Amino acid sequence: MKSSANLVPILTHDMNNHLSATQSYLELFLSGTLDEAQNISLAKNLFDLTKNTSIMLANLMCWSKILSKESLCRSQHLMLADILSQIVADQQSIAQNKKIRLDLKLRDDISVLGDSIYLPLVLRNLVNNAIKFTPEYGMVLITTTPAEGEIHLHIQDTGIGISMERQKQLFSLEWETTYGTRNEKGLGLGLWLCKELLDRQKGRIWCQSVIGEGTTFGVAIPLP
């Protein structure tokens, strides 16, 4: 496992790349060389970049709390539909910018046990990654199936897929930054955090994927 000392320069480099991209977008906008359609496209890309940067910052803050042992999960009754509806609404603009269909299909009455901060963080990471790794005109579908004592949440995409070799390291810190269909950074620390936080909430995570066909991330969440 990579040490925290090794991770710091990697994460700092990733954050610097996000800030550099933001600066480049703004410089291009201020140059006055773009027409209206190009400005609109640029604004959409910048909006998506700021949302992705916000998720990265949330992951970094959570990671630092885990290292300092300040991260305590407090499970309580949560309405799963409320959490996912907010996440879908928040990520819908990114999906629409890539012409991706983002669908949520689940009952409104499913109550689960989870932390009100960390469970949404996990699910937001997974939905965001699904969008990043799905090309234009693809689909991301969120569904649930009941199981004994828990609910299984499935986040399925029609994206580029993940190799079997890569799947073996998905939830560890033995990762390398992976790029999405528009060179967005994804996976890496986010998936390690997902597993770490779900373990602390008595949940589980797994992955099924085929290169060129798509990926499904499954999450088991305890029921009250």
Contacts in CASP RR format, 6 or more apart in sequence:
PFRMAT RR
TARGET T0000
AUTHOR 0000-0000-0000
METHOD contacts of the structure
MODEL  1
MKSSANLVPILTHDMNNHLSATQSYLELFLSGTLDEAQNISLAKNLFDLT
KNTSIMLANLMCWSKILSKESLCRSQHLMLADILSQIVADQQSIAQNKKI
RLDLKLRDDISVLGDSIYLPLVLRNLVNNAIKFTPEYGMVLITTTPAEGE
IHLHIQDTGIGISMERQKQLFSLEWETTYGTRNEKGLGLGLWLCKELLDR
QKGRIWCQSVIGEGTTFGVAIPLP
1 172 0 8 1.000
1 173 0 8 1.000
1 174 0 8 1.000
2 173 0 8 1.000
2 174 0 8 1.000
4 67 0 8 1.000
7 63 0 8 1.000
7 173 0 8 1.000
7 189 0 8 1.000
10 177 0 8 1.000
11 60 0 8 1.000
11 63 0 8 1.000
11 189 0 8 1.000
14 56 0 8 1.000
14 177 0 8 1.000
14 185 0 8 1.000
15 53 0 8 1.000
15 56 0 8 1.000
15 57 0 8 1.000
15 60 0 8 1.000
17 185 0 8 1.000
18 49 0 8 1.000
18 52 0 8 1.000
18 53 0 8 1.000
18 56 0 8 1.000
18 185 0 8 1.000
19 53 0 8 1.000
21 49 0 8 1.000
22 46 0 8 1.000
22 49 0 8 1.000
22 50 0 8 1.000
22 53 0 8 1.000
25 42 0 8 1.000
25 45 0 8 1.000
25 46 0 8 1.000
25 49 0 8 1.000
26 46 0 8 1.000
28 34 0 8 1.000
28 42 0 8 1.000
29 39 0 8 1.000
29 42 0 8 1.000
29 43 0 8 1.000
29 46 0 8 1.000
34 42 0 8 1.000
44 93 0 8 1.000
44 97 0 8 1.000
45 97 0 8 1.000
47 93 0 8 1.000
47 97 0 8 1.000
48 93 0 8 1.000
48 94 0 8 1.000
48 97 0 8 1.000
48 184 0 8 1.000
51 90 0 8 1.000
51 91 0 8 1.000
51 93 0 8 1.000
51 94 0 8 1.000
52 94 0 8 1.000
52 128 0 8 1.000
52 132 0 8 1.000
52 184 0 8 1.000
52 185 0 8 1.000
55 124 0 8 1.000
55 125 0 8 1.000
55 128 0 8 1.000
56 185 0 8 1.000
58 121 0 8 1.000
59 121 0 8 1.000
59 125 0 8 1.000
59 189 0 8 1.000
59 190 0 8 1.000
59 193 0 8 1.000
60 189 0 8 1.000
62 71 0 8 1.000
62 118 0 8 1.000
62 121 0 8 1.000
62 193 0 8 1.000
62 197 0 8 1.000
63 189 0 8 1.000
63 193 0 8 1.000
65 71 0 8 1.000
66 193 0 8 1.000
66 196 0 8 1.000
71 118 0 8 1.000
71 197 0 8 1.000
71 200 0 8 1.000
73 114 0 8 1.000
73 115 0 8 1.000
73 118 0 8 1.000
73 197 0 8 1.000
73 200 0 8 1.000
73 201 0 8 1.000
74 115 0 8 1.000
74 116 0 8 1.000
75 113 0 8 1.000
75 114 0 8 1.000
75 115 0 8 1.000
75 201 0 8 1.000
75 202 0 8 1.000
75 222 0 8 1.000
76 113 0 8 1.000
76 114 0 8 1.000
76 115 0 8 1.000
76 116 0 8 1.000
77 111 0 8 1.000
77 112 0 8 1.000
77 113 0 8 1.000
77 224 0 8 1.000
78 111 0 8 1.000
78 112 0 8 1.000
78 113 0 8 1.000
78 114 0 8 1.000
78 116 0 8 1.000
78 119 0 8 1.000
79 108 0 8 1.000
79 109 0 8 1.000
79 110 0 8 1.000
79 111 0 8 1.000
80 106 0 8 1.000
80 110 0 8 1.000
80 111 0 8 1.000
80 112 0 8 1.000
80 144 0 8 1.000
80 151 0 8 1.000
80 153 0 8 1.000
80 221 0 8 1.000
81 106 0 8 1.000
81 107 0 8 1.000
81 108 0 8 1.000
81 109 0 8 1.000
81 110 0 8 1.000
83 119 0 8 1.000
83 120 0 8 1.000
83 123 0 8 1.000
84 104 0 8 1.000
84 106 0 8 1.000
84 123 0 8 1.000
84 142 0 8 1.000
85 104 0 8 1.000
86 120 0 8 1.000
87 120 0 8 1.000
87 123 0 8 1.000
87 124 0 8 1.000
87 127 0 8 1.000
88 102 0 8 1.000
88 104 0 8 1.000
88 127 0 8 1.000
88 142 0 8 1.000
90 124 0 8 1.000
91 102 0 8 1.000
91 124 0 8 1.000
91 127 0 8 1.000
91 128 0 8 1.000
91 131 0 8 1.000
92 102 0 8 1.000
94 128 0 8 1.000
94 131 0 8 1.000
95 101 0 8 1.000
95 102 0 8 1.000
95 131 0 8 1.000
95 140 0 8 1.000
98 131 0 8 1.000
98 134 0 8 1.000
98 135 0 8 1.000
98 136 0 8 1.000
98 181 0 8 1.000
98 182 0 8 1.000
99 136 0 8 1.000
99 137 0 8 1.000
99 138 0 8 1.000
100 131 0 8 1.000
100 134 0 8 1.000
100 136 0 8 1.000
100 137 0 8 1.000
100 138 0 8 1.000
100 139 0 8 1.000
100 140 0 8 1.000
101 138 0 8 1.000
101 139 0 8 1.000
101 140 0 8 1.000
102 127 0 8 1.000
102 131 0 8 1.000
102 139 0 8 1.000
102 140 0 8 1.000
103 139 0 8 1.000
103 140 0 8 1.000
103 141 0 8 1.000
103 142 0 8 1.000
104 142 0 8 1.000
105 141 0 8 1.000
105 142 0 8 1.000
105 143 0 8 1.000
106 142 0 8 1.000
106 143 0 8 1.000
106 144 0 8 1.000
107 144 0 8 1.000
110 144 0 8 1.000
110 151 0 8 1.000
111 223 0 8 1.000
111 224 0 8 1.000
112 119 0 8 1.000
112 151 0 8 1.000
112 221 0 8 1.000
112 222 0 8 1.000
112 223 0 8 1.000
112 224 0 8 1.000
113 201 0 8 1.000
113 202 0 8 1.000
113 221 0 8 1.000
113 222 0 8 1.000
113 223 0 8 1.000
113 224 0 8 1.000
114 201 0 8 1.000
114 221 0 8 1.000
114 222 0 8 1.000
115 197 0 8 1.000
115 200 0 8 1.000
115 201 0 8 1.000
118 197 0 8 1.000
118 200 0 8 1.000
118 201 0 8 1.000
119 197 0 8 1.000
119 201 0 8 1.000
119 221 0 8 1.000
121 193 0 8 1.000
121 197 0 8 1.000
122 193 0 8 1.000
122 194 0 8 1.000
122 197 0 8 1.000
122 198 0 8 1.000
122 205 0 8 1.000
122 219 0 8 1.000
123 153 0 8 1.000
123 155 0 8 1.000
123 219 0 8 1.000
125 190 0 8 1.000
125 191 0 8 1.000
125 193 0 8 1.000
125 194 0 8 1.000
126 155 0 8 1.000
126 194 0 8 1.000
126 217 0 8 1.000
126 219 0 8 1.000
127 140 0 8 1.000
127 142 0 8 1.000
127 155 0 8 1.000
129 186 0 8 1.000
129 187 0 8 1.000
129 190 0 8 1.000
129 191 0 8 1.000
129 217 0 8 1.000
130 140 0 8 1.000
130 155 0 8 1.000
130 156 0 8 1.000
130 157 0 8 1.000
130 159 0 8 1.000
130 215 0 8 1.000
130 217 0 8 1.000
131 140 0 8 1.000
131 157 0 8 1.000
132 180 0 8 1.000
132 181 0 8 1.000
132 182 0 8 1.000
132 184 0 8 1.000
132 186 0 8 1.000
133 157 0 8 1.000
133 159 0 8 1.000
133 160 0 8 1.000
133 161 0 8 1.000
133 178 0 8 1.000
133 180 0 8 1.000
133 181 0 8 1.000
133 186 0 8 1.000
133 215 0 8 1.000
134 140 0 8 1.000
134 157 0 8 1.000
134 158 0 8 1.000
134 159 0 8 1.000
134 160 0 8 1.000
134 181 0 8 1.000
134 214 0 8 1.000
135 159 0 8 1.000
135 160 0 8 1.000
135 181 0 8 1.000
136 181 0 8 1.000
138 157 0 8 1.000
138 158 0 8 1.000
138 159 0 8 1.000
139 157 0 8 1.000
139 158 0 8 1.000
140 155 0 8 1.000
140 156 0 8 1.000
140 157 0 8 1.000
140 158 0 8 1.000
141 154 0 8 1.000
141 155 0 8 1.000
141 156 0 8 1.000
141 157 0 8 1.000
142 153 0 8 1.000
142 154 0 8 1.000
142 155 0 8 1.000
142 156 0 8 1.000
143 153 0 8 1.000
143 154 0 8 1.000
143 156 0 8 1.000
144 151 0 8 1.000
144 152 0 8 1.000
144 153 0 8 1.000
144 154 0 8 1.000
145 151 0 8 1.000
145 152 0 8 1.000
145 154 0 8 1.000
146 152 0 8 1.000
147 220 0 8 1.000
149 222 0 8 1.000
149 223 0 8 1.000
150 203 0 8 1.000
150 220 0 8 1.000
150 221 0 8 1.000
150 222 0 8 1.000
150 223 0 8 1.000
151 220 0 8 1.000
151 221 0 8 1.000
151 223 0 8 1.000
152 218 0 8 1.000
152 219 0 8 1.000
152 220 0 8 1.000
152 221 0 8 1.000
153 218 0 8 1.000
153 219 0 8 1.000
153 220 0 8 1.000
153 221 0 8 1.000
154 216 0 8 1.000
154 217 0 8 1.000
154 218 0 8 1.000
154 219 0 8 1.000
155 216 0 8 1.000
155 217 0 8 1.000
155 218 0 8 1.000
155 219 0 8 1.000
156 214 0 8 1.000
156 215 0 8 1.000
156 216 0 8 1.000
157 214 0 8 1.000
157 215 0 8 1.000
157 216 0 8 1.000
158 213 0 8 1.000
158 214 0 8 1.000
159 181 0 8 1.000
159 212 0 8 1.000
159 213 0 8 1.000
159 214 0 8 1.000
159 215 0 8 1.000
160 180 0 8 1.000
160 181 0 8 1.000
160 211 0 8 1.000
160 212 0 8 1.000
160 214 0 8 1.000
161 209 0 8 1.000
161 210 0 8 1.000
161 211 0 8 1.000
161 212 0 8 1.000
161 213 0 8 1.000
161 214 0 8 1.000
161 215 0 8 1.000
162 170 0 8 1.000
162 207 0 8 1.000
162 209 0 8 1.000
162 211 0 8 1.000
162 215 0 8 1.000
163 211 0 8 1.000
166 178 0 8 1.000
167 207 0 8 1.000
167 209 0 8 1.000
169 175 0 8 1.000
170 187 0 8 1.000
170 188 0 8 1.000
170 191 0 8 1.000
170 207 0 8 1.000
171 191 0 8 1.000
171 192 0 8 1.000
171 194 0 8 1.000
171 195 0 8 1.000
171 205 0 8 1.000
172 192 0 8 1.000
173 189 0 8 1.000
173 192 0 8 1.000
175 187 0 8 1.000
175 188 0 8 1.000
175 189 0 8 1.000
175 191 0 8 1.000
175 192 0 8 1.000
176 188 0 8 1.000
177 185 0 8 1.000
177 186 0 8 1.000
177 187 0 8 1.000
177 188 0 8 1.000
178 185 0 8 1.000
178 186 0 8 1.000
178 187 0 8 1.000
178 188 0 8 1.000
179 185 0 8 1.000
179 186 0 8 1.000
180 186 0 8 1.000
191 205 0 8 1.000
194 205 0 8 1.000
195 205 0 8 1.000
198 204 0 8 1.000
198 205 0 8 1.000
198 219 0 8 1.000
198 220 0 8 1.000
201 221 0 8 1.000
201 222 0 8 1.000
202 222 0 8 1.000
203 219 0 8 1.000
203 220 0 8 1.000
203 221 0 8 1.000
203 222 0 8 1.000
204 219 0 8 1.000
204 220 0 8 1.000
205 217 0 8 1.000
205 218 0 8 1.000
205 219 0 8 1.000
205 220 0 8 1.000
206 217 0 8 1.000
206 218 0 8 1.000
207 215 0 8 1.000
207 216 0 8 1.000
207 217 0 8 1.000
207 218 0 8 1.000
208 215 0 8 1.000
208 216 0 8 1.000
208 218 0 8 1.000
209 215 0 8 1.000
209 216 0 8 1.000
END
